[in-house]
Amino acid sequence: MLIVIFLAYGIPLWRMRYRWRATIYRTDRWTINVLPWFGRDLAALFSNRYFTSDGERRMARRYRIYLVIYFALLVLILGLSGGG
């Protein structure tokens, strides 16, 4: 059941990630999702350097919270499945 919740919770991740990367790299091309650039992504997780407006900062805050919950679900699933 937790795996179903994890997969369902991951569906909005694609849209949020696109918006996150489009803001960081200042582009609206769809290829931003498949290109392996991660330097700015990691820097943006820990700072607001790439976000200029209040709307962009709110989006960044929501994305960070989303990732924390996503990671917690993953840890929960792995912890329950590894317990034997």
C-alpha positions in Angstrom: 0.0 0.0 0.0 2.8 2.4 0.8 4.3 1.8 -2.6 1.1 2.9 -4.3 1.0 6.0 -2.1 4.7 6.7 -3.0 4.0 6.3 -6.7 0.8 8.5 -6.6 2.6 11.1 -4.6 5.4 11.1 -7.2 3.1 12.1 -10.1 3.2 15.9 -9.4 6.9 15.7 -9.1 7.4 15.8 -12.9 5.5 19.1 -13.1 7.1 20.6 -10.1 10.6 19.6 -11.2 10.0 21.1 -14.6 8.9 24.4 -13.0 11.9 24.3 -10.6 14.5 23.7 -13.4 12.8 26.2 -15.8 13.2 28.8 -13.1 16.7 28.0 -12.2 18.0 27.8 -15.8 15.7 30.6 -17.1 14.3 28.6 -20.0 10.9 27.2 -21.0 12.2 24.4 -23.2 10.9 20.9 -22.4 14.3 19.4 -22.7 15.3 20.9 -19.4 13.8 17.8 -17.8 16.1 15.4 -19.5 19.4 17.2 -19.5 21.8 16.1 -16.8 22.7 19.5 -15.3 22.7 19.3 -11.5 25.1 22.0 -10.2 22.5 24.8 -10.1 19.8 22.4 -8.9 21.9 21.4 -5.8 22.8 25.0 -5.1 19.2 26.1 -5.4 18.1 23.5 -2.9 20.1 25.2 -0.2 19.8 28.9 -1.2 17.5 31.4 -2.9 20.2 32.7 -5.3 18.2 31.8 -8.4 14.8 32.9 -7.3 14.1 36.6 -7.8 10.4 37.1 -7.2 8.2 36.2 -4.2 6.3 33.7 -6.4 9.5 31.9 -7.3 10.5 31.7 -3.7 7.1 30.3 -2.7 7.5 27.7 -5.5 11.0 26.8 -4.3 9.7 26.4 -0.7 6.9 24.1 -1.8 9.3 22.1 -3.9 11.7 21.7 -1.0 8.9 20.6 1.3 7.6 18.2 -1.3 11.1 16.6 -1.6 11.4 16.2 2.1 8.1 14.4 2.3 9.0 12.3 -0.8 12.3 11.3 0.8 10.5 10.5 4.1 8.1 8.2 2.3 11.0 6.5 0.6 12.8 5.9 3.9 9.6 4.6 5.4 9.1 2.1 2.6 12.7 1.0 2.6 12.7 0.7 6.4 9.5 -1.4 6.5 10.6 -3.6 3.7 14.1 -4.2 5.1 12.8 -5.1 8.5 12.2 -8.7 7.5 
